[in-house]
């Protein structure tokens, strides 16, 4: 047995029996980076990400004051995390010129962890006591209906960022389908394009996710804010004001 197969087997052993049983009943495929993925509630996940989603839906105890930053991968997530964190903590830290501001010393992904790619990825019941201050701030790549199942009807605020699909695809290919150290191509752009169009991409299909949050923003605009990456670039002052007003309604 070669090293790659041994590595896959070790990773599979980390999955619990509930997840293994569910995976065996779900549609399966490989994404453009070669990862095994399965489709749950209309969205494609790696096996360990799926287990994290299940743990989140089962064990997360939401607070009405929670704020969730949501997006499809490579749609300005890091930027939105930093802006939201800065706005929610602006009374504590006067500006980024404050030498103690956490954003000067931490990546936004550290300050605003993903529910399914960080917290519940490594534990079925992660310790959330360090997020004792209100509002708690988390992030996700899950579609709206899957996220809402874990929120259990709590009136959390959700900020969603979408981006032009062509730019998203190009950024997605560079990030997931090329090895960053030596620029080795894991999947050609053409193959990634075909997979993306079929909807078989991490947290895809793209349009299904975007529409899930767009509809949510129309149905409940006080709790779901739909933002566009291009509008944020074109008119940052107006869009940041819009974000701040939403967070502090």
C-alpha positions as CSV (number, residue, x, y, z in Angstrom):
1,X,0.0,0.0,0.0
2,X,1.5,3.3,-1.0
3,X,1.8,6.4,1.2
4,X,-1.1,8.2,-0.4
5,X,-3.5,5.3,0.3
6,X,-2.2,5.0,3.9
7,X,-2.9,8.8,4.4
8,X,-6.4,8.4,3.0
9,X,-7.2,5.5,5.3
10,X,-5.9,7.3,8.3
11,X,-8.1,10.3,7.5
12,X,-11.1,8.0,7.0
13,X,-10.6,6.4,10.4
14,X,-11.1,9.8,12.0
15,X,-14.7,9.9,10.7
16,X,-17.4,8.6,13.1
17,X,-19.8,5.9,12.1
18,X,-22.7,8.3,11.6
19,X,-20.8,10.2,9.1
20,X,-19.5,7.1,7.3
21,X,-23.0,5.7,7.0
22,X,-24.4,9.0,5.7
23,X,-21.6,9.4,3.1
24,X,-22.4,5.9,1.8
25,X,-25.9,7.1,0.9
26,X,-25.0,10.4,-0.6
27,X,-24.0,11.3,-4.2
28,X,-20.2,11.3,-4.5
29,X,-17.6,12.7,-6.8
30,X,-14.2,14.3,-7.0
31,X,-13.7,18.0,-7.1
32,X,-11.2,19.7,-9.4
33,X,-8.4,19.5,-6.8
34,X,-8.9,15.7,-6.6
35,X,-10.6,15.6,-3.2
36,X,-13.4,13.1,-2.5
37,X,-16.6,15.1,-2.0
38,X,-20.2,14.2,-1.3
39,X,-23.4,16.1,-1.7
40,X,-25.4,16.9,1.4
41,X,-28.5,19.2,1.5
42,X,-27.6,20.3,-2.1
43,X,-24.0,21.3,-1.3
44,X,-20.7,19.5,-2.0
45,X,-18.3,18.9,1.0
46,X,-15.2,17.0,1.7
47,X,-15.9,14.1,4.1
48,X,-14.4,15.8,7.1
49,X,-16.1,19.1,6.3
50,X,-19.4,17.2,6.2
51,X,-18.8,15.7,9.6
52,X,-18.1,19.2,10.9
53,X,-21.4,20.5,9.4
54,X,-23.3,17.7,11.0
55,X,-21.7,18.4,14.4
56,X,-22.5,22.1,14.0
57,X,-26.1,21.4,13.2
58,X,-26.5,19.1,16.1
59,X,-24.4,20.8,18.8
60,X,-24.1,24.6,18.2
61,X,-26.0,26.7,20.7
62,X,-26.7,30.0,19.0
63,X,-27.2,33.3,20.7
64,X,-29.5,35.9,19.2
65,X,-26.7,38.4,19.2
66,X,-24.4,36.2,17.1
67,X,-23.1,37.6,13.8
68,X,-22.2,35.1,11.0
69,X,-20.1,36.2,8.0
70,X,-20.9,34.0,5.1
71,X,-19.6,33.6,1.5
72,X,-18.6,31.2,-1.2
73,X,-14.8,30.5,-1.2
74,X,-12.7,33.2,-2.8
75,X,-15.4,35.9,-2.7
76,X,-13.7,38.5,-0.4
77,X,-14.2,36.5,2.8
78,X,-11.0,37.7,4.4
79,X,-11.8,41.3,3.7
80,X,-15.3,41.0,5.0
81,X,-14.1,39.3,8.2
82,X,-11.7,42.1,8.9
83,X,-14.3,44.9,8.2
84,X,-16.9,43.2,10.3
85,X,-14.5,42.6,13.2
86,X,-13.3,46.2,13.1
87,X,-16.9,47.5,13.1
88,X,-18.0,45.3,16.0
89,X,-15.0,46.3,18.1
90,X,-14.7,49.9,17.2
91,X,-15.7,51.1,20.7
92,X,-12.9,49.1,22.2
93,X,-10.2,49.9,19.6
94,X,-10.5,53.4,18.3
95,X,-8.8,52.7,15.0
96,X,-6.2,50.5,13.3
97,X,-3.6,53.1,14.5
98,X,-4.3,51.7,18.0
99,X,-1.1,49.6,18.6
100,X,-3.2,47.0,20.5
101,X,-5.7,46.4,17.7
102,X,-6.0,42.6,17.1
103,X,-6.0,43.0,13.3
104,X,-2.5,44.3,13.5
105,X,-1.2,41.0,14.9
106,X,-3.7,38.4,13.7
107,X,-5.0,37.1,10.4
108,X,-8.8,37.8,10.2
109,X,-9.3,34.0,9.8
110,X,-7.9,33.6,13.4
111,X,-10.2,36.3,14.8
112,X,-13.3,35.1,12.9
113,X,-13.1,31.3,12.7
114,X,-15.2,29.2,10.4
115,X,-17.8,27.1,12.1
116,X,-17.3,24.1,9.8
117,X,-13.7,24.6,8.7
118,X,-12.2,25.4,12.1
119,X,-14.3,25.0,15.2
120,X,-16.4,21.9,14.4
121,X,-13.8,20.5,12.0
122,X,-11.6,19.5,15.0
123,X,-14.2,18.7,17.6
124,X,-17.8,17.7,17.7
125,X,-18.3,20.1,20.7
126,X,-15.6,22.8,20.6
127,X,-15.0,25.0,23.6
128,X,-16.7,28.3,22.7
129,X,-16.2,29.9,26.1
130,X,-13.4,32.2,24.7
131,X,-16.2,33.8,22.6
132,X,-18.0,34.9,25.7
133,X,-18.1,38.6,24.7
134,X,-21.2,39.7,22.8
135,X,-21.7,39.7,19.9
136,X,-19.9,36.5,19.0
137,X,-18.5,36.5,15.5
138,X,-18.2,33.4,13.3
139,X,-17.9,32.6,9.6
140,X,-19.1,29.9,7.2
141,X,-19.1,28.7,3.6
142,X,-22.3,26.7,4.1
143,X,-25.5,27.6,2.1
144,X,-28.2,29.5,4.0
145,X,-30.6,26.5,4.6
146,X,-27.8,24.4,6.1
147,X,-26.6,27.2,8.3
148,X,-30.2,28.0,9.5
149,X,-30.6,24.4,10.6
150,X,-27.8,24.9,13.1
151,X,-29.0,28.3,14.2
152,X,-32.3,26.7,15.4
153,X,-34.5,29.8,14.7
154,X,-32.2,32.2,16.7
155,X,-32.3,35.7,15.4
156,X,-28.6,35.9,14.5
157,X,-27.4,38.4,11.9
158,X,-25.9,37.1,8.8
159,X,-23.7,39.1,6.4
160,X,-23.2,37.5,3.0
161,X,-20.6,38.5,0.4
162,X,-21.0,37.5,-3.3
163,X,-18.6,38.1,-6.2
164,X,-18.6,38.1,-10.0
165,X,-18.6,34.4,-10.9
166,X,-15.8,34.7,-13.4
167,X,-13.5,36.4,-10.9
168,X,-14.5,33.8,-8.3
169,X,-13.6,30.9,-10.6
170,X,-10.2,32.3,-11.5
171,X,-9.3,33.0,-7.8
172,X,-10.7,29.5,-6.9
173,X,-8.5,27.8,-9.5
174,X,-5.3,29.7,-8.3
175,X,-6.0,28.9,-4.7
176,X,-7.3,25.3,-4.8
177,X,-5.9,23.8,-8.0
178,X,-2.3,25.1,-8.0
179,X,0.4,24.3,-5.4
180,X,1.4,27.6,-4.0
181,X,5.1,26.7,-3.3
182,X,6.1,25.6,-6.8
183,X,3.1,26.7,-8.9
184,X,2.4,23.1,-9.8
185,X,-0.9,22.7,-11.5
186,X,-3.2,20.1,-9.9
187,X,-6.0,20.6,-12.3
188,X,-6.0,22.6,-15.5
189,X,-8.2,25.7,-15.7
190,X,-10.3,24.0,-18.4
191,X,-11.0,21.0,-16.1
192,X,-11.7,23.3,-13.2
193,X,-14.1,25.3,-15.3
194,X,-16.0,22.2,-16.3
195,X,-16.2,20.9,-12.8
196,X,-17.3,24.4,-11.5
197,X,-20.1,24.6,-14.2
198,X,-21.3,21.1,-13.1
199,X,-21.5,22.5,-9.6
200,X,-19.0,20.1,-8.2
201,X,-16.8,22.4,-6.3
202,X,-16.2,22.9,-2.6
203,X,-19.4,24.4,-1.1
204,X,-20.9,24.5,-4.6
205,X,-22.9,24.8,-6.7
206,X,-22.0,28.5,-6.8
207,X,-25.4,29.9,-7.9
208,X,-27.4,27.7,-5.5
209,X,-25.5,29.1,-2.6
210,X,-25.7,32.7,-3.7
211,X,-29.5,32.4,-4.3
212,X,-30.0,30.8,-0.9
213,X,-28.7,34.0,0.8
214,X,-30.3,36.4,-1.7
215,X,-33.7,34.9,-1.0
216,X,-32.9,35.1,2.7
217,X,-32.1,38.8,2.4
218,X,-35.4,39.5,0.7
219,X,-37.4,37.5,3.2
220,X,-35.7,38.8,6.3
221,X,-33.7,42.0,5.5
222,X,-33.2,42.8,9.2
223,X,-31.2,39.6,9.8
224,X,-29.6,38.8,6.4
225,X,-27.5,41.4,4.6
226,X,-26.5,40.6,1.0
227,X,-23.4,42.5,-0.2
228,X,-21.5,42.5,-3.4
229,X,-17.7,42.4,-3.7
230,X,-17.7,44.8,-6.7
231,X,-19.8,47.4,-4.9
232,X,-17.5,47.2,-1.9
233,X,-14.6,48.0,-4.2
234,X,-16.4,50.8,-6.1
235,X,-17.9,52.6,-3.1
236,X,-16.3,51.4,0.1
237,X,-17.5,54.3,2.3
238,X,-21.1,53.7,1.4
239,X,-20.9,49.9,1.7
240,X,-19.1,50.0,5.1
241,X,-21.8,52.4,6.3
242,X,-24.5,50.0,5.1
243,X,-22.8,47.2,6.9
244,X,-22.5,49.2,10.1
245,X,-26.1,50.2,10.0
246,X,-27.1,46.6,9.6
247,X,-25.0,45.4,12.5
248,X,-26.3,48.0,14.8
249,X,-30.0,48.1,13.9
